[in-house]
Amino acid sequence: MKWLLGAGAAVGLTALLTRWPNVNDVQTGRTPEYPDLQPQRYPDDPDRVFLAAQEVGHAMPGWKLGDIDPASQTFRAEAAVAFTPFVDDVWVEVQPEGEGSVVHARSKSRAGKGDFGVNARRIRAFFAALDDSLRSKGGG
């Protein structure tokens, strides 16, 4: 009976570890393992979107913004990985596109070869919060 429990635990652990792609660097539009993660487009002007992106970045749990460059409309953040001693790096860039803006994001683990989907979830959470922020301010 013990061997059956051990085998079940091994199968469960294997399933858990193979659920996510073995990547630790996720970029919008550039990571084939996550085709759904694309740069996000907004009808708002880049200055407004960049300001909202910074506000959202400051509000993201575990994020510390640094290297904010209004001229290139980019910022970098360090993101603490919950329940671990690990810190990941995040980059956000806002570019003009037609009458609106496009936002690119990248999240990269500093350690390891796989991230258990953390970087992709982080980018999704950031974009969801940015969507909400711009919508609540009458844009987006």
Buried (B, 14 or more C-beta within 10 A) or exposed (E): EEEEEEEEEEEEEEEEEEEBBEBBBBBBEEBEEBEEBEBBBBEBBBEBBBBBBBBBBEEBEEBBBEEBEEEEBBBBBBBBBEEEEBBBBBBBBBBEBEEBBBBBBBBBBEEEEBBBBBBBBBBBEBBEBBBEBBEEEEBB
